[in-house]
Amino acid sequence: MTITPLIKHDYLAKLAESGKRADGRELNEFRNIEIETNIISKAEGSARVKIGNTQVVVGIKMDVGEPYSDSPESGVMTTAAELIPLASPDFEAGPPRENAIELARVVDRGIRESGVIELDKLCIEPEEKVWIVFIDIHIIDYDGNLFDAASLAALAALLTATVPAERFELGENYPLPLKEPPISCTSVKYNNVIVMDASLDEEEIAEARLTVATDENGDIRAMQKGLSGSFDVEEIKKVIKSSIDNGKKIREILYKSVGK
């Protein structure tokens, strides 16, 4: 660790030990969340989410294609993430790198495992033709906690998406069939302190990361552990509790943004 990160680590660690953070938030408090929908006219659904200074745009596109052989009567969902170089000096142009693949995987898992998209209702002709839902994530500005910002933007975009049946001469357009969405909340651990919605500075010194997606009943729908550090059982329970509490607040913000 070089001098600058070491100084930053010591400063943030000392603050956390006294229950404080550099931006004045509580340890389990999220930054301000803003959601704007229908920002891309040519997409089936779209949204921009800002969590603090982190900004993510998600577009939903749909096409007609063949189903997977093991689910011949279900639609298909695919998720991809692009870390635009302008968003951070650490992002590079070119094929998706490990961090972009991990981000897409975490968002995909939260949506897929909870069955947010009713894929069984996206079958056009069994074994022949189904709707394919493409979730494209674009990072516009990176200041920590891409997982929650990307997940929230994906949900907001899906909740405003329309199946483009008319374009494919398959009848009238209709809303994408969806179930209640899970809300992802991410915590990181450094110097034996756990904080939610980490800023970029906090992420840079994080030893472990845990993303928990919970539904409206507070049930866990997906979990993703990251980085080389670990959480003990009590710490995991604490993270889950904070994720449920914050998930309720974030869900209200999400529903308000889509007029639900």
MIDOSE-1310 file (N, C-alpha, C; in nm, 2 decimals, decimal comma, always signed):
residues 260
mtit	+0,09/-0,12/+0,00/+0,00/+0,00/+0,00/+0,09/+0,12/+0,00; +0,06/+0,22/-0,09/+0,14/+0,34/-0,10/+0,10/+0,44/+0,01; +0,18/+0,55/+0,02/+0,15/+0,64/+0,13/+0,01/+0,70/+0,13; -0,03/+0,74/+0,01/-0,17/+0,81/+0,00/-0,28/+0,72/+0,05
plik	-0,29/+0,59/-0,01/-0,39/+0,50/+0,04/-0,38/+0,47/+0,18; -0,26/+0,46/+0,23/-0,23/+0,43/+0,37/-0,29/+0,53/+0,46; -0,26/+0,66/+0,43/-0,32/+0,77/+0,51/-0,47/+0,77/+0,50; -0,52/+0,75/+0,38/-0,67/+0,74/+0,36/-0,73/+0,63/+0,45
hdyl	-0,66/+0,52/+0,45/-0,71/+0,40/+0,52/-0,72/+0,44/+0,67; -0,61/+0,49/+0,72/-0,60/+0,53/+0,87/-0,71/+0,63/+0,90; -0,73/+0,73/+0,82/-0,82/+0,83/+0,84/-0,97/+0,78/+0,85; -1,00/+0,70/+0,75/-1,14/+0,64/+0,74/-1,16/+0,54/+0,85
akla	-1,06/+0,46/+0,88/-1,07/+0,36/+0,99/-1,09/+0,43/+1,13; -1,02/+0,54/+1,15/-1,04/+0,60/+1,28/-1,18/+0,67/+1,29; -1,23/+0,72/+1,18/-1,36/+0,77/+1,18/-1,46/+0,66/+1,21; -1,45/+0,55/+1,14/-1,54/+0,44/+1,15/-1,54/+0,38/+1,30
esgk	-1,43/+0,38/+1,36/-1,42/+0,33/+1,50/-1,51/+0,41/+1,59; -1,53/+0,54/+1,56/-1,61/+0,62/+1,64/-1,75/+0,64/+1,59; -1,78/+0,55/+1,49/-1,92/+0,55/+1,43/-1,94/+0,66/+1,33; -1,84/+0,72/+1,27/-1,85/+0,83/+1,18/-1,80/+0,79/+1,04
radg	-1,84/+0,87/+0,94/-1,79/+0,86/+0,81/-1,75/+0,99/+0,75; -1,66/+0,99/+0,65/-1,61/+1,12/+0,60/-1,72/+1,22/+0,55; -1,83/+1,16/+0,50/-1,93/+1,25/+0,45/-2,04/+1,27/+0,55; -2,02/+1,23/+0,68/-2,12/+1,26/+0,78/-2,23/+1,16/+0,80
reln	-2,24/+1,06/+0,71/-2,35/+0,96/+0,72/-2,33/+0,87/+0,84; -2,44/+0,80/+0,88/-2,43/+0,69/+0,97/-2,37/+0,57/+0,90; -2,33/+0,47/+0,97/-2,26/+0,36/+0,91/-2,35/+0,28/+0,82; -2,48/+0,28/+0,85/-2,57/+0,20/+0,77/-2,66/+0,29/+0,68
efrn	-2,62/+0,41/+0,66/-2,70/+0,51/+0,59/-2,66/+0,52/+0,44; -2,76/+0,52/+0,35/-2,73/+0,54/+0,21/-2,71/+0,69/+0,18; -2,65/+0,72/+0,07/-2,64/+0,86/+0,02/-2,78/+0,89/-0,05; -2,79/+1,01/-0,09/-2,92/+1,05/-0,16/-2,93/+0,97/-0,29
ieie	-3,06/+0,93/-0,31/-3,09/+0,85/-0,43/-3,18/+0,92/-0,52; -3,15/+0,93/-0,65/-3,24/+1,00/-0,75/-3,26/+0,90/-0,86; -3,38/+0,89/-0,91/-3,42/+0,80/-1,02/-3,50/+0,87/-1,12; -3,46/+0,86/-1,25/-3,53/+0,93/-1,36/-3,55/+0,82/-1,46
tnii	-3,67/+0,81/-1,51/-3,71/+0,70/-1,61/-3,74/+0,76/-1,74; -3,75/+0,66/-1,84/-3,78/+0,70/-1,98/-3,69/+0,81/-2,04; -3,56/+0,78/-2,02/-3,46/+0,88/-2,07/-3,41/+0,85/-2,21; -3,44/+0,73/-2,26/-3,39/+0,68/-2,39/-3,51/+0,65/-2,48
skae	-3,54/+0,73/-2,57/-3,66/+0,72/-2,65/-3,67/+0,59/-2,73; -3,55/+0,54/-2,78/-3,55/+0,42/-2,86/-3,54/+0,29/-2,79; -3,54/+0,30/-2,66/-3,53/+0,18/-2,57/-3,67/+0,14/-2,53; -3,69/+0,01/-2,50/-3,82/-0,04/-2,45/-3,85/+0,01/-2,31
gsar	-3,74/+0,04/-2,24/-3,75/+0,09/-2,11/-3,61/+0,15/-2,07; -3,61/+0,25/-1,99/-3,48/+0,30/-1,95/-3,49/+0,38/-1,82; -3,37/+0,40/-1,76/-3,36/+0,47/-1,63/-3,22/+0,52/-1,60; -3,22/+0,63/-1,53/-3,09/+0,69/-1,48/-3,10/+0,69/-1,33
vkig	-3,00/+0,63/-1,26/-3,00/+0,63/-1,12/-2,87/+0,70/-1,07; -2,89/+0,79/-0,97/-2,78/+0,85/-0,90/-2,78/+0,81/-0,75; -2,67/+0,76/-0,70/-2,66/+0,73/-0,56/-2,53/+0,82/-0,52; -2,56/+0,93/-0,46/-2,45/+1,02/-0,44/-2,40/+1,07/-0,57
ntqv	-2,27/+1,06/-0,60/-2,22/+1,10/-0,73/-2,20/+0,98/-0,82; -2,24/+0,86/-0,78/-2,23/+0,75/-0,87/-2,36/+0,76/-0,96; -2,34/+0,74/-1,09/-2,45/+0,76/-1,19/-2,44/+0,64/-1,29; -2,56/+0,58/-1,30/-2,57/+0,46/-1,39/-2,70/+0,48/-1,48
vvgi	-2,68/+0,44/-1,61/-2,79/+0,44/-1,70/-2,82/+0,30/-1,75; -2,94/+0,26/-1,75/-2,98/+0,13/-1,80/-3,08/+0,14/-1,91; -3,06/+0,06/-2,02/-3,16/+0,06/-2,13/-3,21/-0,09/-2,14; -3,33/-0,10/-2,17/-3,39/-0,23/-2,20/-3,43/-0,24/-2,35
kmdv	-3,38/-0,34/-2,41/-3,41/-0,37/-2,55/-3,47/-0,51/-2,56; -3,56/-0,53/-2,65/-3,62/-0,66/-2,67/-3,62/-0,71/-2,81; -3,61/-0,84/-2,83/-3,60/-0,89/-2,97/-3,67/-1,03/-2,96; -3,70/-1,09/-3,08/-3,76/-1,22/-3,09/-3,65/-1,32/-3,12
gepy	-3,64/-1,43/-3,05/-3,54/-1,53/-3,08/-3,58/-1,67/-3,03; -3,49/-1,76/-3,03/-3,52/-1,90/-2,99/-3,50/-1,91/-2,84; -3,58/-2,00/-2,78/-3,56/-2,02/-2,63/-3,45/-2,12/-2,61; -3,40/-2,12/-2,48/-3,30/-2,22/-2,44/-3,37/-2,36/-2,45
sdsp	-3,29/-2,46/-2,48/-3,34/-2,60/-2,50/-3,40/-2,65/-2,37; -3,35/-2,61/-2,25/-3,40/-2,66/-2,12/-3,52/-2,58/-2,07; -3,55/-2,47/-2,14/-3,67/-2,39/-2,10/-3,74/-2,35/-2,23; -3,80/-2,44/-2,31/-3,86/-2,41/-2,44/-3,98/-2,32/-2,44
esgv	-4,04/-2,30/-2,32/-4,16/-2,22/-2,32/-4,14/-2,09/-2,23; -4,01/-2,05/-2,22/-3,98/-1,93/-2,14/-3,90/-1,83/-2,22; -3,92/-1,71/-2,20/-3,84/-1,60/-2,26/-3,70/-1,61/-2,21; -3,61/-1,52/-2,26/-3,47/-1,52/-2,23/-3,43/-1,38/-2,18
mtta	-3,35/-1,38/-2,07/-3,30/-1,25/-2,02/-3,14/-1,26/-2,03; -3,09/-1,15/-2,07/-2,94/-1,14/-2,07/-2,90/-1,00/-2,02; -2,79/-1,00/-1,94/-2,75/-0,87/-1,88/-2,60/-0,84/-1,91; -2,57/-0,72/-1,95/-2,43/-0,68/-1,98/-2,41/-0,55/-1,92
aeli	-2,28/-0,52/-1,88/-2,24/-0,40/-1,82/-2,12/-0,34/-1,90; -2,12/-0,21/-1,91/-2,01/-0,14/-1,98/-1,96/-0,03/-1,88; -1,83/-0,04/-1,85/-1,77/+0,06/-1,76/-1,70/+0,16/-1,85; -1,77/+0,27/-1,88/-1,72/+0,37/-1,97/-1,60/+0,44/-1,92
plas	-1,49/+0,45/-2,00/-1,37/+0,51/-1,95/-1,38/+0,65/-1,89; -1,48/+0,73/-1,94/-1,50/+0,87/-1,88/-1,55/+0,86/-1,74; -1,60/+0,75/-1,70/-1,66/+0,74/-1,56/-1,55/+0,73/-1,45; -1,44/+0,67/-1,49/-1,33/+0,65/-1,39/-1,20/+0,63/-1,47
pdfe	-1,09/+0,69/-1,41/-0,95/+0,66/-1,47/-0,92/+0,51/-1,47; -0,98/+0,43/-1,39/-0,95/+0,29/-1,38/-1,02/+0,21/-1,48; -1,12/+0,27/-1,55/-1,19/+0,19/-1,66/-1,12/+0,21/-1,79; -1,12/+0,10/-1,86/-1,05/+0,10/-1,99/-1,14/+0,06/-2,10
agpp	-1,12/+0,11/-2,22/-1,20/+0,07/-2,34/-1,16/-0,07/-2,38; -1,25/-0,14/-2,45/-1,23/-0,27/-2,50/-1,33/-0,37/-2,45; -1,30/-0,50/-2,46/-1,39/-0,61/-2,42/-1,42/-0,60/-2,27; -1,53/-0,65/-2,23/-1,57/-0,64/-2,08/-1,46/-0,71/-2,00
rena	-1,42/-0,64/-1,89/-1,32/-0,69/-1,80/-1,39/-0,76/-1,68; -1,31/-0,81/-1,59/-1,36/-0,89/-1,48/-1,46/-0,81/-1,40; -1,43/-0,68/-1,37/-1,52/-0,61/-1,29/-1,65/-0,58/-1,36; -1,65/-0,56/-1,49/-1,78/-0,54/-1,56/-1,86/-0,67/-1,56
iela	-1,79/-0,79/-1,58/-1,86/-0,91/-1,58/-1,92/-0,94/-1,45; -1,85/-0,91/-1,34/-1,90/-0,94/-1,20/-2,02/-0,85/-1,18; -2,01/-0,72/-1,22/-2,13/-0,63/-1,20/-2,25/-0,68/-1,27; -2,24/-0,72/-1,40/-2,35/-0,78/-1,47/-2,40/-0,90/-1,40
rvvd	-2,32/-0,99/-1,35/-2,36/-1,11/-1,29/-2,44/-1,09/-1,16; -2,39/-0,99/-1,08/-2,46/-0,96/-0,96/-2,60/-0,91/-0,99; -2,61/-0,81/-1,08/-2,74/-0,76/-1,12/-2,83/-0,86/-1,17; -2,78/-0,94/-1,26/-2,85/-1,05/-1,33/-2,91/-1,15/-1,22
rgir	-2,82/-1,19/-1,13/-2,86/-1,28/-1,03/-2,98/-1,23/-0,94; -2,97/-1,11/-0,90/-3,08/-1,05/-0,82/-3,21/-1,05/-0,89; -3,21/-1,02/-1,02/-3,33/-1,02/-1,10/-3,38/-1,16/-1,13; -3,29/-1,25/-1,17/-3,32/-1,38/-1,22/-3,37/-1,47/-1,10
esgv	-3,29/-1,47/-0,99/-3,33/-1,56/-0,88/-3,46/-1,53/-0,81; -3,50/-1,40/-0,82/-3,63/-1,36/-0,76/-3,74/-1,37/-0,86; -3,71/-1,40/-0,99/-3,82/-1,41/-1,09/-3,89/-1,29/-1,12; -3,82/-1,17/-1,11/-3,88/-1,04/-1,14/-3,95/-1,04/-1,27
ield	-3,88/-1,09/-1,38/-3,94/-1,09/-1,51/-4,01/-1,23/-1,52; -4,14/-1,22/-1,56/-4,22/-1,35/-1,57/-4,19/-1,40/-1,71; -4,08/-1,47/-1,72/-4,03/-1,52/-1,85/-4,12/-1,62/-1,91; -4,20/-1,69/-1,83/-4,30/-1,79/-1,88/-4,41/-1,72/-1,96
klci	-4,43/-1,59/-1,94/-4,53/-1,51/-2,02/-4,47/-1,45/-2,14; -4,34/-1,48/-2,17/-4,28/-1,42/-2,29/-4,25/-1,52/-2,40; -4,33/-1,63/-2,39/-4,32/-1,73/-2,49/-4,42/-1,69/-2,61; -4,37/-1,70/-2,73/-4,46/-1,67/-2,85/-4,50/-1,80/-2,91
epee	-4,40/-1,89/-2,94/-4,43/-2,02/-2,99/-4,34/-2,12/-2,92; -4,39/-2,21/-2,84/-4,30/-2,30/-2,77/-4,20/-2,37/-2,86; -4,08/-2,37/-2,80/-3,96/-2,43/-2,87/-3,92/-2,36/-3,00; -3,99/-2,26/-3,03/-3,96/-2,19/-3,16/-3,92/-2,04/-3,14
kvwi	-4,01/-1,97/-3,07/-4,00/-1,82/-3,07/-4,04/-1,77/-2,93; -3,95/-1,69/-2,88/-3,98/-1,62/-2,75/-3,92/-1,48/-2,75; -3,96/-1,40/-2,65/-3,90/-1,27/-2,64/-3,77/-1,28/-2,56; -3,67/-1,20/-2,61/-3,54/-1,19/-2,54/-3,53/-1,05/-2,48
vfid	-3,50/-1,04/-2,35/-3,49/-0,92/-2,28/-3,34/-0,89/-2,26; -3,29/-0,78/-2,32/-3,15/-0,74/-2,30/-3,15/-0,62/-2,20; -3,07/-0,64/-2,09/-3,05/-0,54/-1,99/-2,91/-0,48/-2,01; -2,90/-0,36/-2,06/-2,77/-0,30/-2,09/-2,74/-0,19/-1,98
ihii	-2,63/-0,21/-1,91/-2,59/-0,12/-1,80/-2,47/-0,04/-1,84; -2,48/+0,09/-1,82/-2,38/+0,18/-1,86/-2,34/+0,27/-1,74; -2,21/+0,26/-1,70/-2,17/+0,34/-1,59/-2,12/+0,47/-1,64; -2,19/+0,58/-1,59/-2,16/+0,71/-1,64/-2,06/+0,78/-1,54
dydg	-2,08/+0,76/-1,41/-1,99/+0,83/-1,32/-1,97/+0,73/-1,20; -1,85/+0,70/-1,16/-1,82/+0,60/-1,06/-1,77/+0,67/-0,93; -1,85/+0,66/-0,82/-1,80/+0,71/-0,69/-1,84/+0,61/-0,58; -1,83/+0,48/-0,62/-1,86/+0,38/-0,52/-2,00/+0,32/-0,54
nlfd	-2,01/+0,19/-0,49/-2,14/+0,12/-0,49/-2,21/+0,11/-0,63; -2,14/+0,05/-0,72/-2,20/+0,03/-0,85/-2,31/-0,08/-0,85; -2,29/-0,17/-0,76/-2,38/-0,29/-0,75/-2,53/-0,24/-0,73; -2,54/-0,16/-0,63/-2,68/-0,11/-0,59/-2,73/-0,01/-0,69
aasl	-2,65/+0,08/-0,74/-2,69/+0,17/-0,84/-2,74/+0,10/-0,97; -2,66/+0,01/-1,02/-2,69/-0,07/-1,14/-2,81/-0,15/-1,12; -2,83/-0,22/-1,01/-2,94/-0,30/-0,98/-3,07/-0,21/-0,98; -3,06/-0,10/-0,91/-3,18/-0,01/-0,90/-3,22/+0,05/-1,04
aala	-3,12/+0,08/-1,12/-3,14/+0,14/-1,25/-3,21/+0,03/-1,34; -3,16/-0,09/-1,33/-3,22/-0,20/-1,40/-3,36/-0,22/-1,37; -3,39/-0,22/-1,24/-3,53/-0,24/-1,20/-3,62/-0,13/-1,24; -3,57/+0,00/-1,23/-3,65/+0,11/-1,28/-3,68/+0,10/-1,43
allt	-3,58/+0,06/-1,50/-3,60/+0,05/-1,65/-3,69/-0,06/-1,68; -3,68/-0,18/-1,61/-3,78/-0,29/-1,64/-3,92/-0,25/-1,60; -3,94/-0,18/-1,49/-4,07/-0,14/-1,45/-4,14/-0,04/-1,55; -4,06/+0,02/-1,63/-4,12/+0,11/-1,73/-4,12/+0,06/-1,87
atvp	-4,07/-0,07/-1,89/-4,05/-0,13/-2,02/-4,18/-0,18/-2,08; -4,19/-0,17/-2,21/-4,30/-0,21/-2,29/-4,26/-0,32/-2,39; -4,33/-0,43/-2,40/-4,30/-0,53/-2,50/-4,34/-0,48/-2,64; -4,25/-0,47/-2,73/-4,27/-0,41/-2,86/-4,34/-0,50/-2,96
aerf	-4,46/-0,55/-2,93/-4,52/-0,65/-3,01/-4,56/-0,59/-3,15; -4,60/-0,47/-3,15/-4,64/-0,41/-3,28/-4,53/-0,40/-3,38; -4,41/-0,38/-3,33/-4,29/-0,37/-3,42/-4,26/-0,50/-3,49; -4,30/-0,61/-3,43/-4,28/-0,75/-3,48/-4,41/-0,81/-3,54
elge	-4,51/-0,73/-3,55/-4,64/-0,77/-3,60/-4,70/-0,89/-3,52; -4,69/-0,87/-3,39/-4,74/-0,98/-3,29/-4,85/-0,92/-3,20; -4,92/-0,83/-3,26/-5,03/-0,77/-3,18/-5,00/-0,64/-3,12; -5,07/-0,60/-3,01/-5,05/-0,47/-2,95/-4,94/-0,47/-2,85
nypl	-4,87/-0,36/-2,83/-4,77/-0,35/-2,73/-4,83/-0,37/-2,59; -4,76/-0,42/-2,50/-4,81/-0,43/-2,36/-4,69/-0,42/-2,26; -4,72/-0,39/-2,13/-4,62/-0,38/-2,03/-4,54/-0,51/-2,01; -4,42/-0,50/-1,99/-4,34/-0,62/-1,96/-4,39/-0,68/-1,83
plke	-4,43/-0,81/-1,84/-4,48/-0,88/-1,72/-4,38/-0,90/-1,61; -4,41/-0,84/-1,49/-4,31/-0,84/-1,38/-4,38/-0,88/-1,25; -4,29/-0,93/-1,16/-4,33/-0,95/-1,02/-4,27/-0,85/-0,94; -4,30/-0,85/-0,81/-4,24/-0,75/-0,72/-4,09/-0,76/-0,72
ppis	-4,02/-0,65/-0,73/-3,87/-0,66/-0,74/-3,80/-0,67/-0,61; -3,68/-0,73/-0,60/-3,60/-0,73/-0,48/-3,51/-0,61/-0,48; -3,47/-0,56/-0,37/-3,38/-0,44/-0,36/-3,25/-0,49/-0,31; -3,14/-0,46/-0,38/-3,01/-0,49/-0,34/-2,94/-0,38/-0,26
ctsv	-2,88/-0,43/-0,15/-2,81/-0,33/-0,06/-2,67/-0,39/-0,04; -2,57/-0,31/-0,06/-2,43/-0,36/-0,05/-2,36/-0,30/+0,07; -2,29/-0,38/+0,15/-2,21/-0,34/+0,26/-2,06/-0,38/+0,23; -1,97/-0,30/+0,29/-1,83/-0,34/+0,28/-1,77/-0,33/+0,43
kynn	-1,67/-0,40/+0,44/-1,60/-0,41/+0,58/-1,46/-0,37/+0,56; -1,42/-0,28/+0,65/-1,27/-0,24/+0,66/-1,24/-0,21/+0,81; -1,13/-0,26/+0,85/-1,08/-0,24/+0,99/-1,19/-0,28/+1,09; -1,25/-0,40/+1,06/-1,36/-0,45/+1,15/-1,48/-0,37/+1,16
vivm	-1,50/-0,27/+1,07/-1,62/-0,19/+1,07/-1,69/-0,21/+0,94; -1,83/-0,22/+0,95/-1,91/-0,24/+0,83/-1,99/-0,12/+0,80; -1,99/-0,08/+0,67/-2,06/+0,04/+0,63/-2,15/+0,00/+0,51; -2,26/+0,06/+0,49/-2,34/+0,04/+0,37/-2,32/+0,15/+0,27
dasl	-2,35/+0,12/+0,14/-2,34/+0,22/+0,03/-2,20/+0,29/+0,04; -2,10/+0,21/+0,02/-1,96/+0,27/+0,04/-1,93/+0,37/-0,07; -1,87/+0,48/-0,03/-1,81/+0,57/-0,13/-1,69/+0,51/-0,20; -1,64/+0,58/-0,30/-1,52/+0,52/-0,37/-1,40/+0,51/-0,27
deee	-1,38/+0,61/-0,19/-1,27/+0,60/-0,09/-1,29/+0,48/+0,00; -1,41/+0,46/+0,05/-1,43/+0,35/+0,14/-1,41/+0,21/+0,06; -1,46/+0,21/-0,06/-1,44/+0,08/-0,14/-1,29/+0,05/-0,16; -1,21/+0,16/-0,18/-1,07/+0,13/-0,21/-0,99/+0,07/-0,09
iaea	-1,05/+0,08/+0,03/-0,98/+0,02/+0,14/-1,06/-0,10/+0,20; -1,17/-0,14/+0,13/-1,25/-0,24/+0,18/-1,18/-0,38/+0,17; -1,21/-0,46/+0,27/-1,15/-0,59/+0,28/-1,25/-0,70/+0,23; -1,38/-0,67/+0,25/-1,48/-0,77/+0,21/-1,61/-0,69/+0,17
rltv	-1,69/-0,75/+0,09/-1,81/-0,69/+0,04/-1,92/-0,79/+0,04; -2,04/-0,75/+0,07/-2,16/-0,84/+0,07/-2,28/-0,77/+0,02; -2,34/-0,82/-0,09/-2,46/-0,77/-0,14/-2,58/-0,86/-0,11; -2,68/-0,80/-0,05/-2,80/-0,88/-0,02/-2,92/-0,82/-0,08
atde	-3,00/-0,90/-0,16/-3,12/-0,86/-0,22/-3,24/-0,92/-0,15; -3,33/-0,83/-0,11/-3,44/-0,87/-0,03/-3,57/-0,83/-0,10; -3,68/-0,91/-0,08/-3,81/-0,87/-0,14/-3,89/-0,79/-0,04; -4,02/-0,76/-0,08/-4,10/-0,67/+0,00/-4,14/-0,73/+0,14
ngdi	-4,12/-0,86/+0,15/-4,15/-0,93/+0,28/-4,03/-0,94/+0,36; -3,91/-0,89/+0,31/-3,79/-0,90/+0,39/-3,72/-1,03/+0,37; -3,76/-1,11/+0,28/-3,70/-1,24/+0,25/-3,58/-1,22/+0,16; -3,47/-1,30/+0,18/-3,35/-1,29/+0,10/-3,38/-1,36/-0,03
ramq	-3,35/-1,29/-0,14/-3,37/-1,35/-0,28/-3,23/-1,37/-0,35; -3,13/-1,31/-0,30/-2,99/-1,33/-0,36/-2,89/-1,27/-0,27; -2,77/-1,33/-0,27/-2,65/-1,28/-0,19/-2,53/-1,30/-0,28; -2,44/-1,20/-0,27/-2,31/-1,21/-0,34/-2,20/-1,16/-0,25
kgls	-2,10/-1,25/-0,23/-1,98/-1,21/-0,15/-1,87/-1,17/-0,24; -1,80/-1,06/-0,21/-1,69/-1,02/-0,29/-1,57/-0,98/-0,21; -1,45/-0,97/-0,27/-1,32/-0,94/-0,21/-1,27/-1,05/-0,13; -1,15/-1,04/-0,08/-1,08/-1,16/-0,01/-1,11/-1,17/+0,13
gsfd	-1,16/-1,06/+0,20/-1,19/-1,07/+0,34/-1,31/-1,15/+0,37; -1,35/-1,15/+0,50/-1,46/-1,24/+0,54/-1,55/-1,16/+0,64; -1,67/-1,22/+0,66/-1,77/-1,17/+0,76/-1,80/-1,29/+0,85; -1,81/-1,26/+0,98/-1,85/-1,37/+1,07/-2,01/-1,37/+1,08
veei	-2,06/-1,47/+1,14/-2,21/-1,49/+1,14/-2,28/-1,37/+1,19; -2,24/-1,31/+1,30/-2,31/-1,20/+1,36/-2,30/-1,08/+1,26; -2,19/-1,06/+1,20/-2,18/-0,95/+1,10/-2,27/-0,97/+0,98; -2,29/-1,10/+0,94/-2,38/-1,12/+0,83/-2,52/-1,09/+0,87
kkvi	-2,56/-1,13/+0,99/-2,69/-1,10/+1,04/-2,72/-0,95/+1,05; -2,61/-0,88/+1,09/-2,62/-0,73/+1,09/-2,64/-0,67/+0,95; -2,57/-0,72/+0,86/-2,58/-0,68/+0,72/-2,72/-0,71/+0,66; -2,77/-0,83/+0,69/-2,90/-0,86/+0,64/-3,01/-0,77/+0,70
kssi	-3,00/-0,74/+0,83/-3,10/-0,65/+0,90/-3,09/-0,51/+0,83; -2,97/-0,46/+0,81/-2,96/-0,33/+0,75/-3,01/-0,33/+0,61; -2,99/-0,44/+0,54/-3,03/-0,45/+0,40/-3,18/-0,45/+0,39; -3,25/-0,52/+0,48/-3,40/-0,52/+0,49/-3,45/-0,38/+0,52
dngk	-3,39/-0,32/+0,62/-3,44/-0,18/+0,65/-3,42/-0,08/+0,54; -3,30/-0,08/+0,48/-3,28/+0,01/+0,37/-3,36/-0,02/+0,25; -3,38/-0,16/+0,23/-3,45/-0,20/+0,11/-3,59/-0,15/+0,11; -3,66/-0,14/+0,23/-3,79/-0,08/+0,23/-3,80/+0,06/+0,19
kire	-3,70/+0,14/+0,24/-3,69/+0,28/+0,20/-3,66/+0,30/+0,05; -3,57/+0,22/+0,00/-3,53/+0,23/-0,14/-3,65/+0,19/-0,23; -3,72/+0,09/-0,19/-3,84/+0,04/-0,27/-3,94/+0,15/-0,28; -3,96/+0,23/-0,18/-4,06/+0,34/-0,18/-4,01/+0,44/-0,29
ilyk	-3,88/+0,47/-0,29/-3,82/+0,57/-0,39/-3,84/+0,51/-0,53; -3,82/+0,38/-0,55/-3,83/+0,32/-0,68/-3,97/+0,33/-0,73; -4,07/+0,29/-0,64/-4,21/+0,29/-0,68/-4,26/+0,43/-0,71; -4,21/+0,53/-0,64/-4,25/+0,67/-0,66/-4,20/+0,71/-0,80
svgk	-4,08/+0,67/-0,84/-4,02/+0,71/-0,96/-4,09/+0,66/-1,08; -4,16/+0,54/-1,07/-4,23/+0,48/-1,18/-4,38/+0,50/-1,17; -4,42/+0,58/-1,07/-4,57/+0,61/-1,05/-4,65/+0,49/-1,00; -4,58/+0,41/-0,92/-4,65/+0,29/-0,87/-4,70/+0,31/-0,72
